[in-house]
Amino acid sequence: MKTGIIGGTFNPPHMGHLIVAEHVRTGLGLDKIFFIPSYITPHKQEGESDLATERLEMTKLAALSNDKFECSDIEVKKKETSYSLHTVEYLLDQYPNDAFFLIVGMDNYLTFHLWKEPKKILEMTTLVVMNRPGYTKQINEIIGTNHVVFVDVPSVDISSSDIRQRVKEKKSIHSLVPDNVEEYIISNGLYF
């Protein structure tokens, strides 16, 4: 089975995440994609772990939009800094017959050599690099292009930070997030 992995804070998950994931899934013929919310990313955003449970629940709700999407709680359950290396090792242990595709944006690819044991990650997965607004396609000279696939995805101008700001300002987020995520944000008083 060909399995994609998309990690992130998903604070909150939005339609942009779902659109580019489906584009990558169909373009590469992936059987499924795991969305994996981090507990705390290595670059630690202020208060990130405070909403870990809520971010996980919202990501589970967002993943319901597509039967080829799943949400995994493996990073949130560990309650520690989330490293892609450990996540990939865990998934390989759980699904030894799957071929894994780690999906990242161009911004993450350009700094991938700074990640924890990037060469080991590339031995275990194929790195899928999506274009990002504001970034031109470049080759990371340190890691090269072995086990790297570049995929053009639609440019979707939606960001989690903008959604949080819109909620704070009592502006509509309808159509920016799935309906069930919007309901979760409102009913749990998030970002106000």
N, C-alpha and C positions, 0 to 999 in steps of 0.2 A: 504494500500500500504506500502511496506517495502522500506524505503528510506535511502540511505547512505549519509553521509556528510564528505567531505574531505576539510579541511581548510589548508591554508598555504600562503606563500608569492608568490609562483609560479613565480619566478624571474630568468628565465622564466619557464613556464610549459614544461615538457619534456616527452619523451616516457616512461620513468620509471614510472611517475605518472599514465599514462594511462594504462600501463601493470598491475601494482599492483591493480589499481582500478577495472579493469575488472575481475581480478582473485578473488578479494573479492566479487564483485557483483554476479558472477556466483556461487561461492562457498557457499554464504549465501542465494542465491535466491532473491537478492534485485531487485526491479522493476526499480529503477533509482538511480543515484548518483549525488548529487550536489557538484560541485567544487566551493569553496568559497574563493576567494582571500582576504587576510586581507588588511585593510588600513594601520594600524600600529600594529604589534604584541606587546603583553605585554612586551617582552624583547627588544623592539625597536632597529631595525637595522638602522645604519646610512643611512640617505637618503631614507628610505623605502617608505615614503609617496610620494616622488618625482615621482616615477614611478607607482603610484597606478593605474592610468587610463590605462597605457600601459600594466601593468600586468593583469588587468581585460580583456582588449581586446585580449591579447594573450591567456588567459585561455578560453575565449569564442571560439576562433578559435580552440584550442586544443580539446574542448568538442565536436566540430562538427564531430569528428572522430567516434563517437559512439552514436546512437540514444537513448541510455539509460543514457547518460551523459548530464547534464545541468550545466551551469555556472550561479551563482547568484551574483548580485552586492550589496547585502545587507550590507556587511561590508565596501566596498569602498564608497558607498553612504553616510554612516554615518559620514565619515571623522573624526573618533576618534579611540582610541585604540580598537582593536577587541578582544572581549572575547567570548569564545565558549558558555558560559552560556547565554549571550544575544542573540546570533545567534540561539541557540536551542530554546529559549523561543519564538523568532520571528517566526521560522519555525513551531513550534507547534501551534501558533496562526493562521498562514496562512493555515496549513494543519492539522487540528485537528484529522483527521482519520488515519493519517500515523503513522507507527512505525518507529522511527529514530535510526540509527546506526552511531555513531560517530567513524570514522576510523582514527586511529593514529598509529605511529610507536612505537616500543618497547621503544625507547628513551623518547618519550613523556609520555608513560604509567608510566615509572619509576619515573617521576616527576609530575604526574597527581595530586597528593595530594597538590601540590603547586598552582594549578590553582584556579581561582576564583570560589568558591562554588562547589568543585568537587562532593560532595555527592548529591547535587541538580541535577547536570548534569546526574549523574548515575541514579537518579530517573526518569529522562525524556527520557533517551536513553539507548541503549546497547552500551558499549564501545567495539569497534573492534580493537584488537591490532595485528599489522603486525610485523613479524620478520624484523630486520634491520641488514645489514652487521656490524659486530663488536659488536653485542649485543647478548648475550645468553638469552634464555627465563628465565625470573625471575618473581616472584610474588611480586607485590608492597604490602608489608605487611600492609601499612597504609590504603589502600583502598580495599584490598582483591580481590576477584574474582566475587563478586555478580554483575550481569549485565555486565560481561566482557567475551568476546569471543576471543580466540587466533586463528589467521589464519596464516598459512604458505604461503608466497607469493614468487614468483621467486626473486632471488637476481639479481637486475639490477644495474650495476655499471655506473650509469649516475647521475651527480649532476648539479644543477643549477649554482653553483659557478664555476664548471669546464667549463660549456658552456659559461658563461660570459668571462672567461679567454681565451677560444679558440677564441671567437669573437674578443676580444681585440688584440690577436696575429695574427688575420687574418687566422685562421685555420678553416677547414670545421666543420660544426655542422650538416651536412646532416645525416639523420637517427637518430640523437640524439633528435631532436624535430620534430613535424609534419611539413610537407612542408609549410603549410600556416603560421605557427609560424616563421619559418626561413625567409620567405618572409617579414613578418611584422618587424622582427628584422632588416633586411637589409634595407628595405625601410624607416624605421624610425630612422636609425642610432643609434640603441641602443647598449650599452656596448662597443662602440669603444673608 
